[in-house]
């Protein structure tokens, strides 16, 4: 059986993306969210 940690992480990401989709109302909101995710990826070295 695969490591349960990966499933827990995937579940948390899925919930976070769903919540984000609910609160984003405009194209500008989406652009800002993408920018923030890209910054976080750079900081994390992803």
Secondary structure, DSSP 8 states (H G I E B T S, - for coil): ---HHHHHHHHHHHHHHHHHHHH--SHHHHHHHHHHHHHHHHHHT-
